[in-house]
Amino acid sequence: MAHVLIMPRQGNTVESCVIVDWKVKEGDQIAADTPACEVETDKATFEVPAGAAGIILKILHPAGDDVPVLEAIAVVGQKGEDWAAAVGGSAAPATTNAAGPTATPAPAQTATESQTASPAASGSAVALSAASGTLVDTLGTGPAAPASPRARNLAAKEAVDLNPLAGSGPGGRIIERDVKAALEGRPALTAAARAAITAGATAPATGMGLGGRATLADLAAGTPAQIGESAAFSNAKGADLRAFPGPVTETAVKGIRKLIADRMLESLATTAQFTLNASASAVRMQELRARFKESSEELGLSKVTINDLLLFAVSRLLPKYPFMNAHKVGDTLKTFERVHLGVAVDTPRGLMVPVIRNADLLTLEQISLEAKRLAAACQNGTAKPDDLSGSTFTVTNLGSLGIESFTPVINTPEVAILGVCGIEAKPVLDDSSDPESSGVAFVPHIGFSLTINHQVVDGAPAARFLKAFREAVADIDLWLAK
């Protein structure tokens, strides 16, 4: 019997993965452990083994597709087997982008199922008729063409009329890529223009707005074909006023970049973020770092960095301020006894946050080694899902780039994140007894930016935590002796 290869679940929080590349093609003879494809989450890249020996009968999703976990992506079997029958008997849904007209067959949807998949709402391109109970296209005059939920959602979002579209899915069904193809021949819309088109206006072929976007004025003026060589589109020399000055490169926001973008937006949209800025003397920390660098290799401290010292200080302080070491999940605040420290890492693929487990129980040397191991795994793409989830507090360091202060975005559902800034000399009162002293000394200080979720953490308690952290950094040698 044919084997259906499904998109594996890469961790409990991963809902979909992007197929980066197929390592095999249809007709290839493969073994069970042959890597079939490479997939990408918002955290790392993984190879997916075929899972069974045989022939690649069908690839159901091309490279670049964002596929929900546990959905069928390929069929492996023996020559002559019916791949469609194997998928039809699979419990995995098959309603997203297919590979072509012969892709995964989908069962016919009833009006109720369609409504569940894409609820009707004011301003949607597709809605449920109260009178007939059938799905209708609010941009057209008749019943909507058969379309997948993803296609309907995209059409609703971009105000695309489904009726004229030819479907490339099973049985002529309109799928997401058909809607995307229709969008390629249409300018981007402003929000006002999109609302007008949803209400029944005709989309123009071009736009006069910023970057070629179509505005309400373009809808009122009509398309260039209707107004010809009007002065609205040409200047005295005949130059096209819609042309953007200079070369423009367009890059699709997809894969891990899109997932990061979505998470950042969700964090800001669902939390009340508030940032406090402060600094601490870095004198003892710099002296300690210099001594570590010159120490014997046997001590295991020669590679300890300033950031490692800060991670150590955070791990020791958080148990004293448990409200900072917490998650907000709905209306529940979960406070953790152990400190699982997230460390933001800049990688060629984007921002990743590996986790140092039980950091409050580790020595400085152990924290340093674990931080370097996790950073290297993120850089070379070998980090595992378990390495990238479950943090209770996050530290992000931009100090090496000379940043004086910034507003770090909370890694939800955490309630706080600490940003580390650069080290700068700051004037402080000189309390020496030297009568010739000017009264002011310049002392190196390191800056910190603490962002909290003001829904559950108030400013004063957060300020007390930041004050205690500044003191711990200033006296880091004493904290190491505890």
LUMSEMI-396534 format. One record per residue (C-alpha): residue number from 1; x, y, z. Coordinates in nm, 3 decimals. Example, Ala and Ser with C-alpha at 12.3 -4.5 7.8 and 13.67 -1.06 7.14 Angstrom:
BEGIN
PT   num         X         Y         Z
PT     1     1.230    -0.450     0.780
PT     2     1.367    -0.106     0.714
END
This chain:
BEGIN
PT   num         X         Y         Z
PT     1     0.000     0.000     0.000
PT     2     0.127     0.349    -0.086
PT     3     0.279     0.555     0.196
PT     4     0.157     0.912     0.244
PT     5     0.436     1.144     0.358
PT     6     0.298     1.418     0.582
PT     7     0.446     1.744     0.703
PT     8     0.589     1.656     1.046
PT     9     0.515     1.862     1.354
PT    10     0.840     2.037     1.447
PT    11     0.757     2.124     1.808
PT    12     0.429     2.191     1.985
PT    13     0.403     2.556     1.877
PT    14     0.473     2.504     1.505
PT    15     0.154     2.517     1.295
PT    16     0.304     2.510     0.945
PT    17     0.635     2.471     0.763
PT    18     0.765     2.611     0.435
PT    19     0.904     2.358     0.187
PT    20     1.245     2.503     0.102
PT    21     1.355     2.241    -0.151
PT    22     1.269     1.894    -0.273
PT    23     1.565     1.654    -0.262
PT    24     1.380     1.403    -0.484
PT    25     1.155     1.420    -0.788
PT    26     0.859     1.215    -0.906
PT    27     0.967     0.874    -1.032
PT    28     1.279     0.853    -0.811
PT    29     1.350     0.523    -0.634
PT    30     1.422     0.600    -0.270
PT    31     1.490     0.429     0.065
PT    32     1.297     0.492     0.385
PT    33     1.571     0.714     0.528
PT    34     1.627     0.913     0.208
PT    35     1.582     1.288     0.274
PT    36     1.275     1.378     0.069
PT    37     1.267     1.752     0.126
PT    38     1.398     2.035     0.338
PT    39     1.145     2.237     0.537
PT    40     1.171     2.560     0.731
PT    41     0.990     2.689     1.037
PT    42     1.028     3.029     1.200
PT    43     1.308     2.877     1.405
PT    44     1.516     2.632     1.202
PT    45     1.552     2.417     0.891
PT    46     1.500     2.039     0.890
PT    47     1.524     1.750     0.646
PT    48     1.218     1.524     0.620
PT    49     1.293     1.155     0.545
PT    50     1.073     0.967     0.300
PT    51     0.954     0.725     0.569
PT    52     0.913     0.427     0.335
PT    53     1.106     0.264     0.051
PT    54     0.964     0.281    -0.300
PT    55     0.903     0.530    -0.580
PT    56     0.800     0.893    -0.543
PT    57     0.457     0.864    -0.701
PT    58     0.344     1.220    -0.645
PT    59     0.471     1.546    -0.496
PT    60     0.165     1.731    -0.368
PT    61     0.322     2.067    -0.279
PT    62     0.597     2.248    -0.472
PT    63     0.895     2.417    -0.308
PT    64     0.793     2.747    -0.154
PT    65     0.453     2.631    -0.026
PT    66     0.365     2.701     0.339
PT    67     0.206     2.370     0.443
PT    68     0.016     2.305     0.768
PT    69     0.166     2.032     0.986
PT    70     0.025     1.681     0.946
PT    71    -0.090     1.757     0.589
PT    72     0.008     1.525     0.301
PT    73     0.304     1.650     0.097
PT    74     0.400     1.344    -0.111
PT    75     0.308     0.983    -0.185
PT    76     0.559     0.695    -0.190
PT    77     0.466     0.357    -0.331
PT    78     0.529     0.100    -0.603
PT    79     0.510     0.155    -0.976
PT    80     0.150     0.152    -1.099
PT    81    -0.009     0.226    -0.763
PT    82    -0.288     0.486    -0.750
PT    83    -0.144     0.777    -0.550
PT    84    -0.477     0.963    -0.554
PT    85    -0.651     0.673    -0.380
PT    86    -0.383     0.671    -0.112
PT    87    -0.432     1.039    -0.040
PT    88    -0.808     1.008    -0.051
PT    89    -0.787     0.755     0.229
PT    90    -0.556     0.974     0.437
PT    91    -0.681     1.162     0.740
PT    92    -0.457     1.456     0.649
PT    93    -0.644     1.755     0.506
PT    94    -0.561     1.859     0.152
PT    95    -0.717     2.199     0.105
PT    96    -0.408     2.416     0.056
PT    97    -0.206     2.490    -0.255
PT    98    -0.172     2.186    -0.476
PT    99     0.098     2.116    -0.731
PT   100    -0.125     2.130    -1.037
PT   101    -0.449     2.013    -1.200
PT   102    -0.380     1.655    -1.088
PT   103    -0.312     1.745    -0.724
PT   104    -0.485     1.610    -0.414
PT   105    -0.857     1.567    -0.473
PT   106    -1.071     1.746    -0.217
PT   107    -1.419     1.640    -0.114
PT   108    -1.702     1.867    -0.219
PT   109    -1.788     2.122     0.047
PT   110    -2.134     2.199     0.162
PT   111    -2.237     2.556     0.221
PT   112    -2.207     2.500     0.596
PT   113    -1.853     2.361     0.563
PT   114    -1.753     2.652     0.344
PT   115    -1.894     2.895     0.595
PT   116    -1.693     2.729     0.871
PT   117    -1.373     2.741     0.668
PT   118    -1.419     3.107     0.582
PT   119    -1.674     3.285     0.802
PT   120    -1.878     3.555     0.633
PT   121    -1.803     3.907     0.741
PT   122    -1.878     4.257     0.630
PT   123    -1.630     4.355     0.363
PT   124    -1.545     3.997     0.265
PT   125    -1.531     3.898    -0.099
PT   126    -1.729     3.584    -0.020
PT   127    -2.026     3.563     0.216
PT   128    -2.314     3.334     0.306
PT   129    -2.649     3.444     0.167
PT   130    -2.905     3.471     0.445
PT   131    -3.186     3.414     0.200
PT   132    -3.059     3.105     0.021
PT   133    -2.791     2.967     0.254
PT   134    -2.551     2.943    -0.042
PT   135    -2.207     3.092    -0.086
PT   136    -2.212     3.406    -0.298
PT   137    -1.941     3.639    -0.429
PT   138    -2.000     3.989    -0.295
PT   139    -1.792     4.129    -0.580
PT   140    -2.005     3.959    -0.843
PT   141    -2.369     3.886    -0.902
PT   142    -2.388     3.508    -0.883
PT   143    -2.269     3.211    -0.682
PT   144    -1.898     3.204    -0.608
PT   145    -1.682     2.966    -0.809
PT   146    -1.566     2.651    -0.624
PT   147    -1.260     2.758    -0.428
PT   148    -1.039     2.637    -0.146
PT   149    -1.058     2.814     0.192
PT   150    -0.715     2.969     0.137
PT   151    -0.820     3.101    -0.202
PT   152    -1.139     3.252    -0.058
PT   153    -0.951     3.410     0.233
PT   154    -0.693     3.567     0.002
PT   155    -0.965     3.687    -0.235
PT   156    -1.150     3.846     0.057
PT   157    -0.835     4.013     0.183
PT   158    -0.734     4.153    -0.157
PT   159    -1.085     4.221    -0.295
PT   160    -1.053     3.979    -0.589
PT   161    -1.361     3.867    -0.785
PT   162    -1.352     3.486    -0.795
PT   163    -1.608     3.444    -1.074
PT   164    -1.381     3.521    -1.374
PT   165    -1.096     3.302    -1.245
PT   166    -1.015     2.964    -1.398
PT   167    -0.926     2.712    -1.132
PT   168    -0.619     2.491    -1.161
PT   169    -0.710     2.270    -0.868
PT   170    -0.889     1.934    -0.872
PT   171    -1.209     1.951    -1.078
PT   172    -1.141     2.311    -1.178
PT   173    -1.138     2.426    -0.816
PT   174    -0.985     2.771    -0.759
PT   175    -0.684     2.747    -0.530
PT   176    -0.462     3.009    -0.369
PT   177    -0.212     3.030    -0.653
PT   178    -0.494     3.115    -0.898
PT   179    -0.582     3.418    -0.687
PT   180    -0.213     3.515    -0.665
PT   181    -0.190     3.492    -1.045
PT   182    -0.485     3.731    -1.075
PT   183    -0.316     3.973    -0.838
PT   184    -0.002     3.983    -1.056
PT   185    -0.190     4.178    -1.321
PT   186    -0.336     4.431    -1.077
PT   187    -0.172     4.715    -0.883
PT   188    -0.156     4.707    -0.506
PT   189    -0.450     4.883    -0.343
PT   190    -0.478     5.136    -0.066
PT   191    -0.715     5.040     0.217
PT   192    -0.979     5.284     0.091
PT   193    -0.956     5.152    -0.265
PT   194    -0.983     4.793    -0.141
PT   195    -1.298     4.877     0.054
PT   196    -1.450     5.048    -0.251
PT   197    -1.377     4.749    -0.475
PT   198    -1.529     4.515    -0.216
PT   199    -1.839     4.733    -0.227
PT   200    -1.865     4.692    -0.604
PT   201    -1.619     4.933    -0.771
PT   202    -1.402     4.810    -1.058
PT   203    -1.032     4.759    -0.992
PT   204    -0.812     4.978    -1.217
PT   205    -0.530     4.833    -1.427
PT   206    -0.280     5.082    -1.286
PT   207    -0.244     5.317    -0.993
PT   208    -0.118     5.671    -0.942
PT   209    -0.043     5.634    -0.571
PT   210     0.290     5.585    -0.396
PT   211     0.477     5.292    -0.546
PT   212     0.207     5.247    -0.812
PT   213    -0.073     5.177    -0.565
PT   214    -0.429     5.230    -0.679
PT   215    -0.617     5.494    -0.480
PT   216    -0.979     5.608    -0.468
PT   217    -0.888     5.873    -0.726
PT   218    -0.777     5.599    -0.967
PT   219    -1.109     5.421    -0.922
PT   220    -1.294     5.743    -1.000
PT   221    -1.074     5.830    -1.298
PT   222    -1.098     5.489    -1.458
PT   223    -0.825     5.284    -1.625
PT   224    -0.573     5.421    -1.876
PT   225    -0.762     5.240    -2.151
PT   226    -1.069     5.448    -2.068
PT   227    -0.897     5.785    -2.051
PT   228    -0.627     5.731    -2.315
PT   229    -0.326     5.959    -2.307
PT   230    -0.479     6.192    -2.051
PT   231    -0.267     6.459    -1.887
PT   232    -0.344     6.281    -1.558
PT   233    -0.098     6.013    -1.664
PT   234     0.159     6.213    -1.862
PT   235     0.351     6.533    -1.816
PT   236     0.430     6.786    -2.087
PT   237     0.719     6.573    -2.213
PT   238     0.511     6.256    -2.218
PT   239     0.687     6.097    -1.920
PT   240     0.488     5.853    -1.709
PT   241     0.423     6.015    -1.372
PT   242     0.344     5.677    -1.220
PT   243     0.699     5.554    -1.268
PT   244     0.887     5.531    -0.939
PT   245     1.212     5.734    -0.952
PT   246     1.506     5.498    -0.995
PT   247     1.542     5.119    -0.993
PT   248     1.324     4.923    -0.751
PT   249     1.381     4.568    -0.626
PT   250     1.082     4.375    -0.494
PT   251     1.140     4.080    -0.263
PT   252     0.856     3.858    -0.141
PT   253     0.829     3.842     0.238
PT   254     0.800     3.469     0.295
PT   255     0.943     3.176     0.485
PT   256     1.111     3.253     0.816
PT   257     1.110     3.628     0.745
PT   258     0.729     3.627     0.713
PT   259     0.688     3.419     1.027
PT   260     0.913     3.654     1.222
PT   261     0.718     3.951     1.088
PT   262     0.388     3.794     1.192
PT   263     0.513     3.717     1.543
PT   264     0.653     4.065     1.596
PT   265     0.324     4.220     1.487
PT   266     0.125     3.981     1.707
PT   267     0.344     4.066     2.007
PT   268     0.284     4.438     1.967
PT   269    -0.085     4.393     1.892
PT   270    -0.164     4.172     2.192
PT   271     0.047     4.324     2.471
PT   272     0.086     4.664     2.637
PT   273     0.460     4.714     2.590
PT   274     0.646     4.968     2.800
PT   275     1.025     5.022     2.804
PT   276     1.254     5.149     3.083
PT   277     1.613     5.254     3.017
PT   278     1.904     5.265     3.264
PT   279     2.278     5.199     3.285
PT   280     2.527     5.045     3.525
PT   281     2.899     5.080     3.590
PT   282     3.089     4.832     3.374
PT   283     3.427     4.879     3.547
PT   284     3.436     4.555     3.749
PT   285     3.279     4.355     3.469
PT   286     3.546     4.472     3.223
PT   287     3.821     4.401     3.475
PT   288     3.683     4.054     3.538
PT   289     3.653     3.984     3.167
PT   290     4.018     4.086     3.117
PT   291     4.131     3.850     3.397
PT   292     3.925     3.564     3.256
PT   293     4.082     3.617     2.914
PT   294     4.431     3.580     3.059
PT   295     4.344     3.287     3.288
PT   296     4.458     2.928     3.244
PT   297     4.267     2.710     2.999
PT   298     4.217     2.460     3.280
PT   299     3.977     2.699     3.452
PT   300     3.751     2.708     3.144
PT   301     3.692     3.082     3.178
PT   302     3.913     3.228     2.904
PT   303     3.624     3.247     2.656
PT   304     3.368     3.394     2.895
PT   305     3.224     3.712     2.741
PT   306     3.056     4.023     2.879
PT   307     2.725     3.879     2.756
PT   308     2.789     3.555     2.949
PT   309     2.838     3.756     3.268
PT   310     2.510     3.939     3.206
PT   311     2.325     3.611     3.145
PT   312     2.465     3.480     3.472
PT   313     2.349     3.791     3.660
PT   314     1.997     3.767     3.508
PT   315     1.970     3.398     3.596
PT   316     2.057     3.468     3.961
PT   317     1.829     3.770     3.997
PT   318     1.507     3.645     3.835
PT   319     1.421     3.397     4.116
PT   320     1.410     3.698     4.349
PT   321     1.162     3.870     4.114
PT   322     0.937     3.582     3.999
PT   323     0.677     3.813     3.840
PT   324     0.936     3.886     3.570
PT   325     0.998     3.516     3.502
PT   326     0.647     3.444     3.381
PT   327     0.407     3.387     3.091
PT   328     0.074     3.558     3.029
PT   329    -0.159     3.305     2.867
PT   330    -0.506     3.447     2.815
PT   331    -0.622     3.569     3.157
PT   332    -0.374     3.349     3.343
PT   333    -0.026     3.445     3.468
PT   334     0.210     3.148     3.492
PT   335     0.509     3.213     3.719
PT   336     0.807     2.977     3.690
PT   337     1.043     2.861     3.961
PT   338     1.325     2.771     3.722
PT   339     1.482     3.021     3.481
PT   340     1.483     2.911     3.117
PT   341     1.676     3.191     2.954
PT   342     1.609     3.285     2.592
PT   343     1.909     3.438     2.412
PT   344     1.840     3.629     2.090
PT   345     2.078     3.523     1.809
PT   346     2.126     3.703     1.478
PT   347     2.157     3.447     1.196
PT   348     2.166     3.465     0.815
PT   349     1.808     3.330     0.817
PT   350     1.679     3.584     1.068
PT   351     1.632     3.623     1.442
PT   352     1.631     3.305     1.654
PT   353     1.592     3.262     2.029
PT   354     1.751     2.941     2.165
PT   355     1.693     2.858     2.531
PT   356     1.941     2.790     2.813
PT   357     1.749     2.545     3.031
PT   358     1.762     2.581     3.410
PT   359     2.007     2.870     3.381
PT   360     1.967     2.951     3.750
PT   361     2.126     2.614     3.835
PT   362     2.425     2.646     3.599
PT   363     2.769     2.786     3.674
PT   364     2.913     3.076     3.476
PT   365     3.126     2.834     3.274
PT   366     2.823     2.615     3.194
PT   367     2.613     2.915     3.088
PT   368     2.896     3.036     2.864
PT   369     2.941     2.696     2.697
PT   370     2.567     2.645     2.647
PT   371     2.517     2.993     2.501
PT   372     2.796     2.933     2.248
PT   373     2.666     2.586     2.157
PT   374     2.316     2.713     2.094
PT   375     2.435     3.016     1.896
PT   376     2.649     2.795     1.672
PT   377     2.356     2.557     1.613
PT   378     2.135     2.849     1.509
PT   379     2.403     2.987     1.278
PT   380     2.455     2.658     1.092
PT   381     2.088     2.557     1.090
PT   382     2.118     2.248     1.314
PT   383     1.921     2.379     1.613
PT   384     1.648     2.141     1.726
PT   385     1.288     2.243     1.802
PT   386     1.341     2.177     2.172
PT   387     1.638     2.417     2.169
PT   388     1.415     2.697     2.042
PT   389     1.109     2.686     2.266
PT   390     1.009     2.717     2.629
PT   391     1.195     3.031     2.739
PT   392     1.061     3.221     3.040
PT   393     1.267     3.540     2.997
PT   394     1.473     3.667     2.702
PT   395     1.792     3.871     2.669
PT   396     1.883     4.045     2.342
PT   397     2.220     4.217     2.300
PT   398     2.289     4.493     2.045
PT   399     2.576     4.644     2.240
PT   400     2.844     4.528     1.997
PT   401     2.674     4.738     1.728
PT   402     2.707     5.058     1.931
PT   403     2.338     5.091     2.019
PT   404     2.281     5.331     2.311
PT   405     1.916     5.236     2.378
PT   406     1.632     5.060     2.198
PT   407     1.290     4.908     2.248
PT   408     1.313     4.528     2.241
PT   409     0.989     4.349     2.146
PT   410     0.860     4.095     2.398
PT   411     0.892     3.730     2.303
PT   412     0.531     3.640     2.387
PT   413     0.390     3.482     2.599
PT   414     0.677     3.608     2.817
PT   415     0.607     3.927     3.010
PT   416     0.947     4.095     2.979
PT   417     1.263     4.114     2.770
PT   418     1.599     4.273     2.856
PT   419     1.791     4.461     2.589
PT   420     2.166     4.508     2.635
PT   421     2.323     4.823     2.487
PT   422     2.678     4.939     2.430
PT   423     2.939     5.049     2.686
PT   424     3.004     5.423     2.700
PT   425     3.200     5.655     2.927
PT   426     2.966     5.865     3.141
PT   427     3.050     6.152     3.375
PT   428     3.006     6.077     3.745
PT   429     3.093     6.275     4.057
PT   430     3.449     6.202     4.169
PT   431     3.447     6.131     4.543
PT   432     3.826     6.101     4.571
PT   433     4.006     6.301     4.835
PT   434     4.248     6.452     4.584
PT   435     4.215     6.831     4.624
PT   436     4.325     6.880     4.262
PT   437     4.045     6.659     4.132
PT   438     3.801     6.827     3.896
PT   439     3.509     6.667     4.079
PT   440     3.399     6.467     3.774
PT   441     3.528     6.133     3.645
PT   442     3.436     5.950     3.326
PT   443     3.339     5.591     3.404
PT   444     3.239     5.321     3.150
PT   445     2.870     5.235     3.181
PT   446     2.667     4.967     3.004
PT   447     2.310     5.049     2.902
PT   448     1.996     4.838     2.946
PT   449     1.648     4.860     2.792
PT   450     1.383     4.658     2.975
PT   451     1.049     4.609     2.799
PT   452     0.758     4.480     3.008
PT   453     0.399     4.381     2.939
PT   454     0.218     4.649     3.137
PT   455    -0.091     4.429     3.144
PT   456     0.066     4.222     3.421
PT   457     0.384     4.406     3.527
PT   458     0.363     4.761     3.659
PT   459     0.633     5.020     3.607
PT   460     0.751     5.048     3.969
PT   461     0.813     4.673     4.025
PT   462     0.989     4.656     3.687
PT   463     1.203     4.956     3.785
PT   464     1.299     4.783     4.111
PT   465     1.407     4.475     3.916
PT   466     1.613     4.689     3.677
PT   467     1.771     4.875     3.971
PT   468     1.867     4.544     4.134
PT   469     2.010     4.419     3.806
PT   470     2.220     4.735     3.763
PT   471     2.361     4.683     4.113
PT   472     2.434     4.317     4.039
PT   473     2.624     4.413     3.722
PT   474     2.821     4.682     3.903
PT   475     2.920     4.426     4.170
PT   476     2.937     4.121     3.943
PT   477     3.249     3.987     4.118
PT   478     3.056     3.967     4.446
PT   479     2.767     3.781     4.279
PT   480     3.009     3.526     4.139
PT   481     3.132     3.460     4.493
PT   482     2.784     3.377     4.624
END
